Structures are given as structure tokens and as C-alpha cells.
Amino acid sequence: MAHNDPAAGLGVQDEEYETEDSGFYEDISLLTESVRSSIYAYRYENGRRYHAYKEGAYYMPNDEPEQERLNLQHHAGHLALGKRDFLAPLADPRKVLDLGTGTGIWAIDMGDRFPGAEILGVDLSPIQPNAVPPNVKFEVDDVEDNWTFREDWFDLIFSKDMLAGSIADFRKYFEQAYKHCRPGGYFELHELNTNIHSDHYTIPEDSSIKQWGALMRQGIQVMGRHLDLNFDELANLLRDVGFQDVTVTPYKQPIGQWPSDPVMRQSGAIQLVALLEGMESMSLAVFSRCLHWSKPDVDALLEKTKREFTLRRACYYWPG
């Protein structure tokens, strides 16, 4: 497959340029400052901070409490998957793309683990740390836009918790991953079914957990996105856009310390903390922007929902 030349077809603005180009650098400086200002001009709402670039495209905040939740969620998932960073049979990936990198924690781990690889993390928010391995880079971009990476380039394209609530057009997302994944490379998605499950307890239909979940799905649909995921349908869509050897690997992400296995118990404990401390992050924008709830009403529902999640005998989990 031929590679696209990123410079091909670019027109030049029809202006008359002077031979002296000192002003050019001044213009670039102003442009750079303008772009930087637009990225860092965060939006504040209900006491939380949200991304400025493509404002409103993503419903979660990007402030420090949310960054802590993202890191906790990463650790919980890492334990639930047997302490593996990815499942693809790659011994030594060289070009790796992390979609929706968040705090960059997965990309940084990969950079440490594979010092000979080039790791690129992309996100709407520039919240990644500056002190990272030299082979790790971050870019501010919207992965729902047309990708500008080289085609047939990445050994591994990694996407975690992006389909549920973040991506509107699954087909376009998959098609772009296929275009930019090298022949023989892998596109790996880690997703959770956001319907809370329990194998040992019947969750009452009138529970706050059920109400919270239903309202979250309703609000996300107003945003043109989805929380309910059918993994078999997603696998068929991946095959439809060209991927081969598509596999679905089920797992459970426990919520709470109910598992007997010590590693899974630790995973569940971390996930419960992430959920209890991060439920406001997940809910505020959806309830206020899409469902027009007041913050006191949201807070009241979340308090009841949190109490239900601490019921240990319920053995809650998210299926992945």
C-alpha cells in the first residue's frame, strides 16, 4: 500500500509575500501562542475543569481528581488482565499509538518496557507529565478527526475505554486504525460493558445503581455517543473494515474486595476507590448538560449510588 505524502495537495494562501521574512517568525510566534492559549484555556463548570480543545467533545473533566481516577482505573485494569500491558502477541513493538492517552500512564509504562520503541500518545487534554522516557511523545488532537499519521505505520494501536462514551462513529474509528496499522500489526481495544453485573446478587430494578446507569446512558445518547457495547457486533465491524484474526477476550473487572483471588481482590479494591471518588467526574457534565439536572440533585443521587456500591455481598463487576 502506498504511503500518503502529508505535504501533497496543500495550497498556499494567495497573498503577496515580501522577500524580507523577519516578520514570518513573529507571525509564527503569535500563532504558536494562540494555539497554546486555545489548548490551555480550560472550561470550568460545577467546580470541575474541562478540556478547552474541541470544547464539549468529551464529557469528563481533566483536573487533578480526574487524573487520579484515570491512574487508579489503569492500575485496576492492569491487575485484572494479569498485569499485562497488552494482549497482542508482539514481542518487540517498534511503533506504538495510544489513543485517548489521558495521563499517559500506559504510554509511559510502554516506553519504560520497550526502550527501543517509539510511543505516541494522543489526547484532547495536555495533562501528561513532562518527565517521561525519551521514546515517549504526546500530542493534543481529536482522534475522531481524520488522522494525519503515516499509513501502514504502527505495530500496535491501543485504545482503552474509548468506545463507551467517547467515540460517535465506530466504523470511522476502526477504518482509520486499519489504515494506519502496518500489515501484520495489531489494533487492541480494552472496553468495559457499562451495565453493572453480579453473579451472586440480583440488583433491584429500583436501585440507585440501576437509575444512575440508565440516566448515564440516556445522557450519553443525547451527546450522540453510546455506553452500551455489544462485543460480538464490534468484532464483526472490525472484520468488516478489513481486520483479520479478530478475537474477543472476556474478563471481569471486579468492583470491591469480594474476589477470593488476591490479585483480583486488589484490582477490585482499587476500582471501587476509583468509582467512588470518580463518580462525580463521570456524571456531572452528562446530568447537567444533557439531562438538565441541578448539581444538588446530582449529588443526592450519587451519594445513594455510592452507598449501594459499598455493599460487599453484592459482588459487583463490569464485564470486559
Secondary structure, DSSP 8 states (H G I E B T S, - for coil): -----TTTT---------S--HHHHHHHHHHHHHHHHHHH--EEETTEEE--TTTTSS-S--SHHHHHHHHHHHHHHHHHTTS-S--S--SS-SEEEEET-TTSHHHHHHHHH-TTSEEEEEESS--S-S---TTEEEEE--TTS---S-TT-EEEEEEES-TBTT-S-HHHHHHHHHHHEEEEEEEEEE----S-EESS----TTSHHHHHHHHHHHHHHHTT-BS---HHHHHHHHHHTT--S------EEE-SS--SSHHHHHHHHHHHHHHHHHHHHHHHHIIIIIS---HHHHHHHHHHHHHHHT-GGG-EEEE-
